[in-house]
């Protein structure tokens, strides 16, 4: 049975996309990733060539790995266009980075 209380029961849920443009996304991720229990790879828009114009997905994954995080990376899509196709593109983009 998983423990639901105590020091190890509380952590962060970093999300690559939950930062305003004025924030230091990458520096902020570095600060909270050591406490992560899970991580969201938010995809706002991703084109056919797997470009993500809002922020650098590869850099976010690199920071996540450097933090020592070795858990699940959930994909969360919040862009325009076909959701299923966009998530498939995100999988194609993120898989080689892991």
C-alpha positions, 0 to 999 in steps of 0.5 A: 500500500502506498503511503499517503502522508508523511514527508514523501507524500508531498511534492511538486508537479512541474508543467513545462507550459505553466509559466507566463512569458515573463517568467524564467521558465527554465530556471524555475523548473530547475528549482522545483524539479528536485521535488517532482512526483510527476512531470507534465510536458505541456504541448501548446502547438506542435507542427508537422515538423515537430517544432514547438514554437512557444518554448524549447521542449528539448531543453525542458526534458534536459533540465528534467533529466539533470534534476535526477527525475526518473518518473513519468512524463505526462503529455498535456495538450492545450493548443489549437488543431487536432488533439489526437494528432498533436499528442502523437506528434508530441510523443514523436518529439519527446521519445528520442529525448528520453 
